[in-house]
Amino acid sequence: MVPDPSPYDAVVHARLQAALGARLTIGSPLGRGGFGIVYAAEEVETGRAVAVKLLRPDLAAPLLRERFRREASCAARLVHPHIVPVLEVGEEGDLSWFLMPRISGETLRERLLREGRLPIGEARRIMLEVADALHAAHDAGLLHRDVKPDNILLEAPAGRALLTDFGIAKSLDGTGAGLTTAGAVVGTPQYMSPEQAGAEPVIGPQSDLYSLGVVTYQMLTGVLPFEGTSPGGILLRQVRDRAPPVARGRPECPASLAAAVDRCITFEPGERWEGAEDLIAALGRPSAVRSPGLQGTATDDDAASFRRGLMLGVGVMLAGAGVDLARGELLLAPLTAVGAAGVLAAWYGSLWTRGHTWRSLVLPARVHSAPAAPVPRTPADQMRSDRAFILRKLTTLPASERRRHAGLPLALDRAILALEAGGTSAPLVNQIARLRTALAAGAGFDDPAITMVIAELERGA
């Protein structure tokens, strides 16, 4: 627990206790964030252990209070085994709080700080449980926007994953957008998707799946795919570089899981999983996952090798039984059975620690073809894809040349916004597509045709 550091906290503690009355006993702080304090508490009548999250009164500006209420209302709407529920919401004067169960255990961040990386089977389980929670949130019309190890609780003793802190959640239909300043970057830089870090006006469920992919990447490899000290610095690396494959940092990771994570953290939203339910379904079919940029379908070589070994073991036992039958005495059959069973048991044990199950190893999984890079579903998706490619090329230029084209990113952004509002003409869309095609063919930004297209874009946008 976190001790009270000042007389001010003692005053706040006493005020909160008075507001909640005799039905709850408020204990010491469990943790602190930028805007809130979480206190341990106990229901006097039932003895149930609970936690009270309080918005710091000195920070209770109208916008923050509305955001705090929103977190409570968002979480209260979601009833799911992997989301921390809200039991009660209350306000009195400048105090705003909500009540939730007290989870015994630790955060995923604390676990990673202690162990560096997790066993593959456990990382897979946590990823699926959080994906299930995100599926429920997305179905309810909410984006979490801050999926990170600090906001994933691991309940003792089994380690069940629970998603918490919907403080910057946003409605998928755009309502509630006024709770953050237009163009403001909200979230934690290391775990934000490129579109969230770039303050894109519209983001979808793929943004939360990107963050979950980064968390899982860290659970598997012990490091983050992109490091940086600011959203801008990390975004530059996301634009410029492809994340190192999971298999490079954890070679023993099953191909299906590695490909699923790699697909989560691709730059383009259209190349990620369309929704959390697709990610969950794919991980249930180990050989059906395909990573963008990789040729062919990822197959589970471990499972195929185990099945061949199982068949070989059965063959050896049958051969031993045949020899015993021919000789009229029982000797080789039990010896070969014990030997084969021992080898297969040890082999299965090593594969189980890497995330396999008996069912996934013994039963061949049906292979489903899937496109490596799904075609964008709307013209706006296509334009965003073109924009990302153009900006990626722009970042490779020397600083002096980039300054000459400083107006290009703004022109592209305006064109996307206009298209989404129904105001962009077909010629402008075609100009952006032409620019991408020319750059992909090897033309430089100093090429006269490129210069002319950029000038037309800046005039048109």
Beta strands, then each sheet from edge to edge (+ up, - down):
strand 1: 24-32
strand 2: 36-43
strand 3: 49-55
strand 4: 88-92
strand 5: 95-101
strand 6: 105-107
strand 7: 142-143
strand 8: 152-155
strand 9: 160-163
strand 10: 170-171
sheet 1: 1+ 2- 3+ 5- 4+
sheet 2: 6+ 8- 9+
sheet 3: 7+ 10-
end
